[in-house]
Every structure is written in structure tokens, then in C-alpha cells.
């Protein structure tokens, strides 16, 4: 009995193992059996087994789908090279084909392109009113007018030589004009060249590409604002008595001065070449007997301020012109040259109806 029992026990264990093995064989029928771990191959490269694990150093690393440079595929057929004679004949055929055809006109890329002139925003930008985008904003704000008409649309074309362009009512110098203000020191001659070799206005603008000339004159010993430009018509009008552009001076005199000195100057002082009248007079500063007075007048005769005050009994010790029309001296240092702003140029032109 023991022997038979032990035989069943051993037989049971044997049947369990045998059943497992038969089950593996039955499941493996009809499809390839997966190799066991000890039977798998871990080769890489072109000769790797299909059953091996995927590796980054396999065919993909040598130009596969995910990494490495791809090798150009060699096609079985290559296009034959064309000879020079063939290319020449093809070019000749193309010329003959299009010889009788008219030139194709491309459509305009924006409305009004057939018009002549320059775009308004480009003209304003060149005149110094900012970038083209900033000039477009000026147009959108209805601040720009051409020939008396306010411009509201973008892309308007103008002729800088003929059309009158204004911003905020002030004329824009659209041409290549230049405008400068010089604080002339004492001892400088009001000429662009001096045959005697003295220091003159031309010494301050020797590096300019265009020829400039001075607007009016100042005495050699008189300091202050003097304008330089290449705009002939503006310079002519600024000095013409018809337009009466005012100039303001500061004069140092020795007093005491009577209270009616200003009235006498406004009523007119008799000079050898006629009466001279001041438009404005005031005392700026007094230190003991030393007075600093301001005189404004629109005349431009030679030594006019010095002669008027001397005739009234008060010779001038020092004279400075602090303003020429709307252009003021401000804090500009002696001998310094500065370019006028667009607003200042517009005010000057407005002063003389340009």
C-alpha cells in the first residue's frame, strides 16, 4: 500500500510537469515558439536577429527612422547629362516662342500707384517729423494739409517741389534746406569770408556740404543770434522791411535814466537817415548806475540800436541780440551752432507768409 501510495504521489508530480510541457507544445502549434532567455541573441547591426531586443545602436543608429544620417538611396537609373548644344537649342526655341508676345503688365499693388510724386508720410519723415509710422499718425489726427486741404487718407502722393505741405498750420521745409542759429561771439565779422583773414561766420560752417549764407548782419562787437540758411527766399523776406520781423536786444548802459526814455524811443529818435522807432522797451536789471535794458524793434538799419540809445544820451557798453523773430537765444553758449527744429522753421515761414 505504501509503495502504491508513494507511486501515486510521484506519479502526480510527474503528471503535473508533463501536463505543463504538453500545454506549451499545444500552445506553440501553428506559430513560432518564442526563444527562452538563454536562447535569445543580442546581436546588433545588420546581422542582428529578429528576436533580439531593440537597440539604439542598431540599424536606426546607422541611418534608421529615429537617428543617424540617412544614406541616399541609390536609384537604378540616372538622368543623362545635357550637352551644351542641347541647352543652346532649348534657349533659342524659348526666345522664338516669346519673341512676338507683348510685355505682361503686372497689376498695381496699391491704389494710386500710377500717380507721380512721393508718399506724404515719406516726405514728412525726411523732413524730420519722426518715423513713417509717426507721420502716418499725424495724418490720422488730421494735422497735415496739402495745398490748403486737410489730408485724411494714407498713401497720398505729393510733389515736394510744387505742393505746399503744412503740419499744425506750419509750413514743412520739404526740400533739402538747412537752417541754423549761431550765437555769434564778439569780434566775429558777419561775413562768410573775410579777405583780411579775420574770424568770420564761414569759420563755423566749413564742414557743411551745401553753401550757407547769413540772414542780416550783426556788428563786429555785437553778440547774439544770427541765422544761417540756404533758403534764399526765406532769407530775403526775413530781412525785408515789408514783413517787419522783430529783433530783440539787451543793452548795457550807464544811468541814471529818466522815466520817459522808453516813451522817447517808441515815439521815435531822429537820426541822420530818418526817424527810428522802438516797438518795446523795458528795464531788465539795475545795479547802481549800471542798467540792462531790453529794446525790441523791427528795423534793420546799420547800428540802429547803438545809434538810437547814443542819440538819447546813453551810449551802449555791450549789446546782445537775444531773439530774431520767433528764434530765441535761450541757453545757447557763445560760439555754438545749432540746427533749428521743424517747429522753429515753420514759425519763421509763417512770420513771412511762406
ZIBELSUL-V329233 format. One record per helix or strand of 2 or more residues. SS is the DSSP state (H for helix, E for strand). FROM is the first residue (numbers start at 0). TO is the last residue. Records with the same first field share a line. If there is no record, write none. Layout:
BEGIN
SS: FROM-TO / FROM-TO
END
This chain:
BEGIN
H: 1-27 / 36-38 / 58-61 / 83-97 / 119-125 / 131-139 / 200-203 / 231-238 / 260-266 / 303-310 / 341-350
E: 117-118 / 143-145 / 148-149 / 156-157 / 164-166 / 169-170 / 178-183 / 212-214 / 222-228 / 246-253 / 268-270 / 273-275 / 279-286 / 289-296 / 317-323 / 326-327 / 336-338
END
